[in-house]
Amino acid sequence: MSTFLKLLFRNRLAAMGAVILAVIVLAVLAVPLLPLQDPDVTATADRFKRPFTDGHLLGTDHLGRDLLSRLLHGTRLSLAIGVAAALIAATIGSAIGIIAGYFGGRTDNIIMRTVDMLMAFPYILLALAIVAALGPGLMNALIAVAAVNIPFFARNIRGITVGLAGREFIDAARLAGMGHARIILTELLPNVLPVIVIAMSTTVGWMILETAGLSFLGLGSQPPQADLGSMLGEARSAMISHPHTSIVPGLMIFLIVMSINLLGDGVRDALDPRLRSGALSRPLPTTLVERSGDIPEPTDDLLAIQDLHTQFHVGARNYRAVGGVSLAVRPGECLGVIGESGSGKSVTALSVMGLVASPPGVITGGAVRYQGEDLIGAPYETLRKKRGDHVAYIFQDPLSTLHPLYSVGDQLAEAILSHHKIGKAEARRRAIELLRDVRIPNAESRVDNYPHEMSGGMRQRVGIAMALANEPDVIIADEPTTALDVTVQAQILALLDDLRRDRGLAIVFITHDFGVVAQLCDRVAVMYAGRIVEEGPTTAVLDAPAHPYTKRLIACVPELGGGRRELAAIPGLPPVVSDLPAGCAFAPRCDKAQESCRAGEIDLKGSAPRAVRCLYPEEAV
């Protein structure tokens, strides 16, 4: 609960809505304790008294009734009706939606076609028809408002349920012998409940407004009973001569509906598991920079990462994802970065061009230099010009990075047009050439394909083509072959190697596969817990690993056709980067660790080009 409130109040508009709504609710709950006049007692001698008149803080209406008393009583009634209508509509509508989505087939078809017929009527006309059939009155208005909102909940919840009903955990529940009712109550409902709560929080305001509209027309609250809509209806004849009688209830309706809507948006964000990192707002266009300490001097490398520190600030915890990484590549060189998942490889790569999402990501130290120019903290326009034009990325999953609604040709053309002012016909011609360069057959017809019409290997080739679109100097490839079969993987690695040699590209290749490193990379850097633990020429590192972690990683690679050694996993788990141990982070998993390994900072030592961060390496470096 505390986490939910913390996330809710990080959204300032939601916090403002919560405060306003809380003040209103406390005021109406305190009505029995306040020295208010009877809201229904008329006093024609006191008609239309202005606000701040003695004994009438907000003035009086056309019958001399105290507006403050009627406002608080009417607000309490309107809030109660709105919340009750939302609960009724959510309960019935969600039940209908869950049943339709879970059972599907004919049941779904019959239920949803009935819902569609109800939604075909304008909801306010349908509400008026229901009240006309039942007769004027506040309870009948409640029933009408709840009824016209049932289809809204039914359709929304049905859509969510359809996606969940085919999931593996539902199939497992059926195989375990669970009945339909139990599956719905214990498996589906807990997953759908946050969506129901979000829908309710955003519709209570509408229902209060709809009820007020019916009362304004004389179909809801009946005299002398007051709610906000009837107060507005009674005051409309005096709107010009005595505007305070309309302004008072109108302003209260505005405050209630706006505060509920703002609070509903905050509840939606706080309940969304994708936003629980604390990023309740849209990420910044570049990673936030809060550097401290000295900035390293420039080098003559094409791309140099110098003592880079990147953290994720989530609440009171700081996750040190990258803790002082230094890497460099020259033209035509391929550097492999390898390590277990969570070792900081991808965060290091994304930090180069300021692509780590902020919040919660923050670059806290070091420098990233392209041709000597420091990119950390550079203006957005500077980074935008270099992204894709000078430094390009190949991401791990092309299906999630390619837009599903645009053809691959349009996306390739957009990548070119973003940096170069050429005609659309020329951009299309260039897109076809790029598809040929990455060896996609029938490029002229494939250029109009959508991502879902291509295989995984073809989509990955499109990702490589997009990275090559502006002939960059550096390509950062983040595990581009992980999800591919070995045949396609070999083809893409050969393609990257050919492109590197033909165009003089510098490649930073992120992977956890030593086979890929051996085939493609000139040098390799091994990462663990956000730091480089070993670096050197690929052949030297693979033949004679110096750091115990590197040796253990290589030992985990199967030896085909040999069977001469035991295949063993590394014991233990990688450390949590928000609470790294003192000294060597690998010490708890290392069979060579001694007390000195845990005593303090261990530097990356060695003579070029080999380096190792270890006090007791496997052999001299």
N, C-alpha and C positions, 0 to 999 in steps of 0.2 A: 504493500500500500504506500509506503514512504517513497519507493522508487517511482510509482505511478504519479504521486503528487509532485515529486521533484521534476519529472519530465513534463507534467502538465504546466507547471508554473515557469518553466523555461520559455514557454510561448507567452510573450508579454500580453498579446491581445486576449488569449485565453484566460490569463490571470486576471486581466481587467474585467472580462466578462464574468468570471467566477466571483470577484469581489462585489460587483454591482448586483448580481443575482443574489448573493448571500445577504447583502443589506436589505434587498426587497423582501426576501423570504423571512428574515428575522423581524422585519417591521410588521408583516402580516401575521406572523405567529404571535407577536406581542399584542395584537389587537385586544384580546380580552383584558389585558393588564393596563392598557392605556386609557386615560380619562377622555374618551371620545364621546361625542354626542350620538344619539340614536340616528343611524343613517336614513331611516324611513320617516322620521317625524318632520312634517312640513310646517313652515312658518312664513306665510305669504308676506308678512311685514318685512322680512329679511331677504326678499328676493334679490338675486344678482349682486350680492355684496362682493366687493373686490377682494383679491388676496391681501393677506396681512391686516384684515379688519379685525378689530378686537373681538375675540371669541371664535373667529373663523380664519384660521391660518391660510387656507387656500380659497377662501370666499365661499359663496353659496350658489346654488343652481336656481332654476326658474321657479321652484317651489319653496325656496328658502332653506333647503336641506344642506347640511354641512358637507362641502366637497371633500375635505380630508377624510372624514369618517366614511363616506361613500366610496372614496378611492381605495382605502385600505381594505374595506369589506369586499369591494368589487374585485380588487387584485387577488385577494385570497380565493375568491370563487373562480376567477378566470384561470389561475394557476392550477387549482385542483381539477378543473374540467380538462385543461390541456394535458396534464400528466395522466389523468385517468384515461382519456381518449388514446394517448400514445401507448399506454400499457395494453389496452384492449386490442388496438390495431396490431401492435407488435406480437402479442401472444397468438391471436388468431391467424394473422398473416404469415408469421414465421412457421407456425404448425402446418399451414397449407403448403408453403414453399418447401419445407423439409420433406413432407410426404410425397409431393410431386417429384422433387429431385431425386429422392432415394429410390422410389419404386420405378419411376420412368415409364416408358412404353405407353400403353393405353391410359393408365392412371394419370400420368403426367399430361398427356394430350388433352384429356377431358377437363382436368382441373385448370390447366393454363389457358385453354380456349375460353372457358368461363371467365377467368380473370381478364383476358384480353377484351371480352365483350364489355366488362365493367369499366375497363380503362378507356374504352372508345368514347364513353360519355365524358363531357367536361365535368371535372369533379365538383365544382361549385353548383352546377345545375343538378347533378345527382344528389348532392346534399340537400338542395332546396326541395327536390322531389320527395326525398325521404321524410323531411320535416313536414311537408305538406300532407303526406300520407299519415304520419303519426300525430300531427298537431303541434302547434307552437309550445315551447317549453324548453327549459335548460337541459333536462335529461334527454329529451328527444334530439336536441342539438348535439349533445355529446354522442349519442348513438349514430347520428348522421355523419359527424366528423370522423368518428372511428371507422365507420363502414367504408367511407370513400378512400381511406388510407390503407385499408387491408390489402388491396391489390398491389400497392407500392411495396409493402413488406414481402408479400408472397413472391413477387417476381424477383426482387433482389436476393432473397434468401434461397430461392429455388436455383438461381444461377450459381451461388456458392456451393450449394449441396450437390449439384450435378458434378462439379469438379472433384468433390470429396468422395462421392459414392463409388467412383471407379478406382480409388486409391488402394494400395496394397494392404493398409491396416484394416480397411473395411472387409476386404476379401479374407484376411486372416481371422477376423471376428466371425465371419460366416462359417469358415472351416472349423472354428473352435466350437461350433454348435450354438452360438448366441442367436436368440430370436430377434425379429425385426424391431420390436419395441425396445429391447435392451440395447441393440446397436444404435438406434436413433438417440436414446437418452444418454448412453455412456460414451459413444464414439463420435457421433455426428454433432450433437448439441454443444458439447464443450468447445468444439472447433468453430461452430457457427456463432456462439454466444457473443464474442467480441464484435462481430459485424452487426448483430441485433442491437447491442448497446450503442454502437456508433450511430446506427440508423435512428434509434430513438432519440438520442441526444441532439440530432440535427433536425428532427421533425416536430418536437414538442413546440417549438416556436411557431411553426406553420399552423399547428392545430389550435394554439391560442388565438392566432390571427383569424383562422377560419371560424372559430366559435364567436369571436368578437364580431365578425362580419355578419353572421346569422343574427346575433343579438341587435346589431345596428339596424337590420332590416325588420326587427320586431318579431323574429322567429325563435329567438333564444330566451334569454332571461325576460320575465314578465314583471311589470310594475306591481309592487314598489321595489321588488328585489333588484339589486344593482350588480352588474358586472361591467367590465370596461367597455364592451361593445354597446350595451344599452345606455350607458352614460354618454357616449358619443352620439348615439341616435337621438337622445332627448335634447342634446345641446345644439344640434345642427341648425335649428330655427333661430338661435341667438348667436350664431358663429360670428357675425359681423359686429353686432352691437355689444356683445359680451363674450369676447373670444376666450377668456380664461376658462369658461365652462367646457370648451372643446380642447384647449391646450393641455389641461391637467390630465384627463384620461388618455389623450393621444400621446403625450410624452411618456406616460407610464407604459403604454403598449410598445412604443419604440424601444424603451430601455429594456423591457423584458425580452422582446424578440431578438434584439441585437445581442444582449448578453448571453442568451441561450445559444444563439448561433455561433458566437465566438467561443463559448465554452465547449460546444459540440465539436468544433474544429480541433480544439486542444485535446479533447478526449480521443478523437480519432487518431491524432498523431501519437499520443501517449500509449495507446493500445496497439499501435502498429509495431510488430516485432522488428521490422526493418529499420525503424528509427530509434530503437532503444539505446543506440550508441551515444545518444545525446544530440545527434544532428537533427534537430527539429526544424531546421530551416534549410533552404536550398544551399548546397555546397558552394563555396567561393570559386571563382573562375581559376584561381591559382592557389596553391598550398600556402597556408599562413606561415610566415617566417618570423621567428623570435630568436635570432642568433645572439649568442654571447661569446666572448673570447675573441682571439685573434683569427683573422681570415687568412687561410694559406695563400702563398704567393703563386702566380701563374706558372704553368709548365708549357713545354712545347708539344704536348700530346694533342691529338685531335679532340678527344673527349676525356676529361679528367674529373673523377669524383674524389674529392679531397676531404678526409676526416668528416664524412657526412653523418649527422645525427638527425633522425626523424622519430618523433614520438606521437602517440595517440593519447590525448588528454580526455579521459572519460570520468566525469565526476571528480572525485578526489584522487583517482589513480592515474598514474602515468605509465603507459606501455612503451618501453624503449625498443621499438621495432628495429631500428638501425642505430647501432652504437659506435660510430667512428669508423666507417668503411672508406677505404681508399682504393680506387681502381682506375685504370687508364687504358685507352686503346689508341692505336695509330691507324692511318689509312691502310686498308687491305688486310687488317688483322682481325681475327675472331677470338674473343675472350669468352670462355665458358664460366658461368657462375652456378655452382651446384651446392645442394644441401637439402636436408629434410624439409617437409612442409612446415611453414611457420618460422623458418630461419631468417627471413627478412629479404629474400631475393627480389620478390616482386615490388615490395615497398621501396627498395633501393632504386629499382628501375623507374618506378613512377615518380620518384622524387627528382629525377634528372630534369624533367620539364614541368615540374610543379603540378603533377596530376594526382597527388594524394589528396583525397577528399578532406576539406576543412569546413566546418568541424567534422571530426575531432583531430585530424592530422595537423602536426606542426613540425616544421624544420627548425631545429634548435641550434644547429652548429654546422661548420664546415663550408665547403664551396663545391659547386659543379661548374666546370669551365668548358665551354665549347670554343675552340680556337682561341683560348686565353680569356674569353669573356665570361664573367661570373653570371650564371643564370639564376641563382638563388636570390629572390627578392627583386628580380628584374620586373619592369612594368609588364602588364598583361599583354599589351600590343607587341612587345618584343618577343615574349614567349609564343604568342599566337603565330607570329611570322615564322618562327623556327620550328614549331610543331608541325610535323608532316613534310616540311620543306627541306630542312637541314637534318633534323633528327626525327626518325619515323619509328612507329611501334607496330609489331605484329602481336596481337593478343591471343590468349590461349584458346578462347572459344569464339570462332568467327560468327556463329549463329546468333550469339547474344550481342555482338558488336556491329553486325550488319543490320541495317534497318529492314524490317520484314515487308514494308509497304512500297519500297522503291527497288527498281531493278538494279542489278550489280553494275550495269553500265552507267546508270544515272549517279550512283554513289561514287564510282571511280571518276566520273566527270566532275562531280562536286569537289572531290579532293584536289583536283587540278585547278578548277576555277577559283577555289578559295585563295590560291596563292599567285595565279598567273592570269592576266587579262587576255584571254583568247576566246574565239567564237565557240558556240556550242557544237557546231559541226566538227571543228578541229578537236575539241575535247572528246567527242565521241570516237573520232578516228584514233586518238591517242589511247582511249580506253580499250579499243579492240587490239591495238598493238601490245598493250600491257598484258592482256589475256593471252596473247600469243607468246609473249616473253616467258610467262610462267607455265607454258606448255598446256594450255587448255584447248582441246580440239574444237573445231567449228566455232571459233571466237566470234564470227559475225552474227551467228544466231544465239550463242550463249550470252552475249552482251545484254540481251533483253530479258534474260532469266531473272527470277526472283530468288532470294537466298534459299527458300524452302524447296526449290526445284533442283537444287544441286546437292551432290553428295558431300560428306564431311571433308574429303580430300580436296574437292573442287572449291568449296568455300574457303578452305585454308589457303589455296592458291590465290583466290580473290583477295584475301587479306594481305598476302605477300605483294600482289600487284598494287594494292592500294598504298602499301608502304613504299613501293618503288615509284609511285606516280610522279613525284616531283624530283626524282633522282637525288635522294638525300645522301649525305656523307656518312651518317651513322644509322644503323637499324638496331633497335632493341627488340629482341624476339623473346617473348615470355611464354615458355613451354608450348610452342606452336604445334608440336607433334604428339602431345600427350594422349589425346583422345583418338588417334588414328591407328589403323592397323600397320603392321610392320612394313608391308610393301609400299603403301602410300607414304609412310614415314621416311623410308629410304629415298623415295623419289623427291620429296620436299627437301630433305637434307642435301641431296646432290644438287638440286636446283639452287638452294641458297649458296652452296659452295661455288658453283659456276658463276653466279651473279657477283659474288664477292671478288672472284679472281678477274672477271671481265670488267667490272666497274670500279674496282678498288674500294669497295665498301668496307667500313669498319662495322663489325657485328658484335653485339653483346648478347650472348645466347644463354638464357636462363633455363635450367633443366634440373632434374634429379636422376638423370639417366647417364651413367658413365659411358655407355656404348655410344650415345650421341656425342658426348664430349670427345671421345677418342676419334670419331669419324670426322668431325667438323672443326674443332677448336685448336688454335695454336697454343694458347695458354689457358689455365684453369685456376679459378679462385674458389675455395671451399668455404662456405659460410655456416656458422652455427650461432644461434642465439643473437642474431643481429650483428655479428662481427666476422671478419675474415680470419680463419684459423690456419689456412695454408694457401700459398700461391706459388705458381711456377709453370714451366713448360709442361704441356700435357703429357708427353711421353715420360718425363722425369717423375711427375707426380704419380702417374699410374703405375710405373715400374717400381718406384721406391717411395711410397707415401711416408711422410715424416710425422705428421700429427696422428695420434691414436684414433681420432674421429675419422680422418680420411681413410685410414687403414680398415676401420670397421665398416665404413660405407662400401668400400671396394669388395670387402669380404661378403657383403650381402648380395653381390651380383652373381647370378647363377653361371656356372661354367658348363657350357654345352658340350656333351659328348665326353666329358672328362670323368667327373665323379670322383676326383682325387682329393677333394677337400670338403670339410663340413660347411654347410650353409647355415649361418647363425645370425639372428637378429641382434641389434644393439640393445642391451638391457636398459630398462628404465624409460623415462620420457623426457623430451626437451624441457628446459626450465620455462616457467612463466616469466615473460619479459618485463612484467611490472614488479617482480621481486627476484631479480637475479642474484645468485650467490656471490659472495666475495671471491676474488681470484678467478680461476678458470671455470667457466660455466659448464664445461664438459666433465669436470672432476667427479661429480656424483655418479657418472656412468662409466668412468675410466678405470681399468684394472691396474694402471700404472700410477694413479694419483697418490700423492704424498701430502703431508701437512703444508709444505711450502706452496703447493698448488692452490691452496685455499687461503693463503696469507694475504695476498694483495694483487694489484694489477699486474698482468703479464703482457708484455709488449710483443709486437710482431717483429721477429728478428730473423736475420739471415743475410747472405750475400746474394746480390742480384744474379739471376732473376728469381731465385728460390727464397721463400720466406715462410716461417712457421711461428705460430703463437703457442709455444709449449716449452716448459722447463726441462722435460725429459722426452725429447723426440725419439722416434723409432730409429733414426740414424742421423749422423752429422749432416747438417745442411750448410 
